């Protein structure tokens, strides 16, 4: 296992059931060139909404561990868009070989999540036009629309993520989110649909006990 990389991020994400709305796909394409990729991540059945552990196989083999650093904060971005902004810290470890549970999981605790993700990375010029005064040489931001499948269910997720120095991220997400999800945004994204992957998986499995009550996830 290699040395970890560490990332501090501020994120807002929404989930919806079923295939991705066409209007959402067209909106993202209208922002400019996007990067599209397909992969299957394997998530450890969540212990709570504030911890996320997964195996990722895009661009190599990785273990990624994320911890939410504070409670989610509600933010209104537009007339029909309100979300829960979450601060996460991520450690990513590269692996020398692929673990056996990529093909065999005897515990039933790892949940395969198939993802087809379209990603729009904001370059420095775009960032400045959306959030002037932010140190875009240090901050990176992207917006994504992803169709996901897990436990036989199809869903979609739309998210905005900014990474970099903590004191820059708050303004970056506020300014960029208000611009992207403002008056002309084509779909409603209500606050009750806004949470991270760990919470989405908890709801999908039906295990929504408080963190303090969860010792070992149910074998599903």
Phi, psi and omega in degrees: 000132183279177177294142183284150165259148184238138183222132173255129185221156171239127190225149169225134187215147176232151175235145174222154181276149176087187180295159179296130176301135181301323181298327179288319177297317180294324178298314181295317179299329180289346179281344182131190182302138179239155174259123181246132180216156177233133179203167174240116173264154178240115183260135170293132181311122193297139173274345182175171184285354185253008180221138186218123178231127182214160170254128183238142184232039176249121182072026184127186179249127186222149163255128178239129178237128181235139177231127176284131188269344181205166176297150178297146180242124180291139178220134174266124182256332182198181183304324184239020184228116174222137185219169178260109180276128184236139174261126182236149170241131186238137171246131181235125181244128175280147182250148178279339179209164180277125179298150181299334183288357171295334179244334182222122177237102183285342184272333186075012184266351180258130185251113176290133178234111177278133184230134167241105191248133171250123190237132174245109178272129178277123177278178186301318182294317178297318180300316181295325180289334181267328183217074182296140180098349177275141181284080185290351172288337180256334183258137171239149181217147174214157174237144184221155169230123187227133171265131185234152176223128178208141178052037178077005182250138175258138179212176175224157177220143176236133184211155173237132180224135174236137179235150180142200180300138186304318186289350178261339191289323182301311181291324180299312181293320181296311184289313181292316180298319180295326179286313184288321186255026185278216190305322188266006181294134194276346182230158177276134176235090184281159183299328183290347176261008187255115177191172181272179182299321182299316179291322178299316180293323176300316180291325181293323179275348181083008181258092184244032176293153174300154181310319186293342182264353185261114177258308177227127180299149177298144177278108186250000000 
